[in-house]
Amino acid sequence: MPMDLLRLKAVVGSGLLAFPVTHFRDDGSFDEGPYRASIAANIDNGAVALFAPGGTGEFFSLTLDEIRRVAAAAVGAAAGRVPIIVGTGYGTAMAIEFAKAAEQAGADAVLVLPQYLLLAEQEGIYRHIEALCRAIRIGVIVYNRDNCLFAADTLARLAESCPNLIGFKDGHGDIEQLVRIRQTLGERLVYVGGMPTAEIFAVPYFAAGFTTYSSAVYNFIPKTAQRFYRAVRDGDTRTTDELLRKFFLPYIALRSRRRGYAVSIVKAGLRIVGRPAGPVRPPLIDLTDGETAELRRILVDALGDAIH
């Protein structure tokens, strides 16, 4: 049974969030057994909630039927231990279909990725999100990024009209916008950092009133991800500076080499630590063998035995 909305909001804001990859076989089909094991491992390592599937989980490549299967597998593997937040997106009608499938699978909330292709006026974004919120009873977290950026007053209107809107996730990085939204809505929402490799932005996010973020590297170095999160939370700049310098900045330099590598590099990391999740689906491409070897060197140089 999905979690009560007030409790869900509190849990999401209470600790580090994870973005599990979706496991595929070599032919691109969903590989459910290893995926379930990965969900369990994410929980065992302390993630307080999982976006499954989200952007790192290649939501954009999944059919409606696959969303049902992936969501059901995540919910089953979690067994009520942590909330499962399932991606939705595209146009309004399709977003509602995906969201209803997530609700039927037992998910606790949906993460609304940007609408397909179009730039939209704030009134259009408002109507899109309101329709989705009204179509389901579970929690809704909006994702502020790319072609779906929320003005503070739009978000305030949605918060007033949609009781199940519980969260705001940012993947845009405009601090002025974030401060304005945080000052306008206060504690009405939970605020989640969601930039690619969120650790780079974690310190300014926390200063702006955010309490958590979703970590993609958690997939393959969960202990390091948790160590960094605790250091940010505790104001331990010595640890955050060290990890940024030794690991995250070299990692980001490799991640930024080609489009789509924000996902591909995570699957490469899983292969390196002995927990492969299969290839990425087109139109993404995997890291080359040379780049995977480069990632291995970055991990070993920065973390040594901590990569396992």
Long-range contacts (C-beta under 8 A, 24 or more apart in sequence): 1-106, 2-103, 2-106, 2-107, 2-108, 2-109, 2-137, 2-138, 2-139, 3-83, 3-108, 3-139, 5-139, 5-163, 5-164, 5-166, 8-83, 8-108, 8-109, 8-139, 8-166, 9-139, 9-166, 9-167, 9-189, 9-190, 10-190, 11-48, 11-49, 11-82, 11-83, 12-48, 12-49, 12-83, 12-85, 12-109, 12-141, 12-166, 12-167, 12-190, 12-192, 12-212, 13-190, 13-191, 13-192, 13-211, 13-212, 14-48, 14-211, 14-212, 15-46, 15-47, 15-48, 15-212, 15-229, 16-46, 16-47, 16-48, 16-212, 16-213, 16-215, 16-218, 16-225, 16-226, 16-229, 17-47, 17-48, 17-49, 17-50, 17-51, 17-192, 17-212, 17-213, 17-214, 17-215, 18-42, 18-47, 18-49, 18-50, 18-51, 18-214, 18-215, 18-218, 18-219, 18-222, 18-225, 19-50, 19-51, 19-52, 19-54, 19-55, 19-56, 19-57, 19-214, 19-215, 19-216, 19-218, 19-219, 20-50, 20-51, 20-52, 20-53, 20-56, 20-57, 20-74, 20-219, 21-56, 21-57, 21-58, 21-219, 21-263, 21-266, 21-267, 21-270, 21-277, 22-53, 22-57, 22-58, 22-62, 22-70, 22-277, 23-277, 23-278, 24-277, 24-278, 24-279, 24-280, 24-281, 25-278, 26-278, 26-279, 28-279, 28-281, 30-66, 30-69, 30-70, 31-277, 31-278, 32-69, 32-73, 34-277, 35-70, 35-73, 35-74, 35-77, 35-277, 36-73, 36-74, 36-76, 36-77, 37-77, 38-219, 38-275, 38-277, 39-73, 39-74, 39-77, 39-78, 40-77, 40-78, 41-222, 41-275, 42-218, 42-219, 42-222, 43-77, 43-78, 43-81, 43-82, 45-218, 45-222, 45-223, 45-226, 46-222, 46-226, 47-82, 47-218, 47-222, 48-82, 48-83, 48-212, 49-82, 49-83, 49-84, 49-85, 49-108, 50-74, 50-78, 50-82, 50-83, 50-84, 50-85, 51-85, 51-86, 51-87, 51-111, 51-214, 52-84, 52-85, 52-86, 53-86, 53-87, 54-85, 54-87, 54-111, 54-113, 54-214, 55-87, 55-113, 55-262, 55-263, 56-216, 56-219, 56-262, 56-263, 56-266, 57-87, 58-263, 58-280, 58-281, 58-284, 59-87, 59-89, 59-113, 60-89, 60-113, 61-281, 61-282, 61-284, 64-97, 64-98, 64-101, 67-98, 67-101, 67-102, 68-101, 68-104, 68-105, 71-101, 71-102, 71-105, 71-106, 71-107, 72-105, 72-106, 74-107, 75-105, 75-106, 75-107, 83-108, 83-109, 84-108, 84-109, 85-109, 85-110, 85-111, 85-139, 85-141, 86-110, 86-111, 87-111, 87-113, 88-112, 88-113, 88-132, 89-113, 89-114, 89-115, 89-116, 90-115, 90-116, 91-115, 91-116, 92-127, 92-128, 92-131, 92-132, 95-128, 95-132, 96-131, 96-132, 96-135, 96-136, 99-132, 99-135, 99-136, 99-138, 99-140, 100-135, 100-136, 102-136, 102-138, 103-136, 103-137, 103-138, 107-138, 108-138, 108-139, 109-138, 109-139, 109-140, 109-141, 109-166, 109-167, 110-136, 110-138, 110-139, 110-140, 110-141, 111-141, 111-143, 111-169, 112-140, 112-141, 112-142, 112-143, 112-148, 113-143, 113-148, 114-143, 114-145, 114-146, 114-147, 114-148, 115-147, 115-148, 117-147, 118-147, 119-147, 120-147, 120-148, 122-150, 122-151, 122-153, 122-154, 125-150, 125-154, 126-154, 126-157, 126-158, 129-158, 129-162, 129-165, 130-158, 130-161, 130-162, 133-158, 133-161, 133-162, 133-164, 133-165, 134-162, 136-164, 137-164, 138-164, 139-164, 139-165, 139-166, 139-167, 140-164, 140-165, 140-166, 140-167, 141-165, 141-166, 141-167, 141-168, 141-169, 141-190, 141-192, 142-167, 142-168, 142-169, 143-169, 143-171, 143-194, 144-168, 144-169, 144-170, 144-171, 144-172, 144-177, 145-170, 145-171, 145-172, 145-194, 146-171, 146-172, 149-177, 150-181, 152-177, 152-180, 152-181, 152-183, 152-184, 152-185, 153-184, 155-181, 155-184, 155-185, 155-189, 156-184, 156-185, 159-185, 159-188, 159-189, 165-189, 166-190, 167-191, 167-192, 168-192, 169-193, 169-194, 169-214, 170-194, 170-195, 170-205, 170-210, 171-195, 171-196, 173-201, 175-204, 175-208, 178-205, 178-208, 178-209, 178-210, 179-208, 179-209, 182-208, 182-209, 182-210, 196-255, 196-262, 197-248, 197-251, 197-252, 197-255, 197-262, 199-225, 199-228, 199-232, 199-243, 199-244, 199-248, 200-244, 200-248, 200-249, 200-252, 202-228, 202-229, 202-232, 202-240, 203-232, 203-237, 203-240, 206-232, 206-233, 216-262, 216-266, 217-251, 217-266, 217-269, 219-266, 219-269, 219-270, 219-277, 220-266, 220-269, 220-270, 220-272, 220-273, 220-275, 220-307, 221-269, 221-273, 221-299, 221-303, 221-306, 221-307, 223-306, 224-303, 224-306, 243-302, 246-301, 246-302, 246-303, 247-298, 247-299, 247-302, 247-303, 250-298, 250-302, 251-295, 251-298, 254-291, 254-294, 254-295, 254-298, 257-291, 258-285, 260-284, 260-285, 261-287, 265-295, 268-292, 268-295, 269-295, 269-299, 272-296, 272-299, 272-307, 273-307, 273-308, 274-308
